[in-house]
Amino acid sequence: MSLDAFAGRAASLIAGLNDTDTGQSFAEEAQRWIEAAETCVLMRIDQLRLIGGLPRHEPPLTVEQRLHRLQDLLRLWAEGCLYAVDERLFADILNRRRERR
């Protein structure tokens, strides 16, 4: 995925967060959005060249913290700041995905 595609995907995710006409509850809608946003973040992690380790020893983020951090990061990407990194968010996503396996 190119950098422009990441900016476009981030912008569509941010716009989709505000679209609540799906008939689902807010919690269901938020969870669906978080899953889509995390998938986008994981694709971007694969393309970034991170030097050093992620803070994987930190406690898990709450759903509210995760939602807020995802929104902030995707807004930055949508605005063209494609090299912005939230190491704590990255580590949290990787830790939770690893636990599911």
Protein Blocks (a to p, Z undefined) as FASTA:
>chain_A
ZZklmmmmmmmmmmmmmmccnopafklmmmmmmmmmmmmmmmmmmmpccedjddfkbccd
dfklmmmmmmmmmmmmmnopambccfklmmmmmmmmmmmZZ
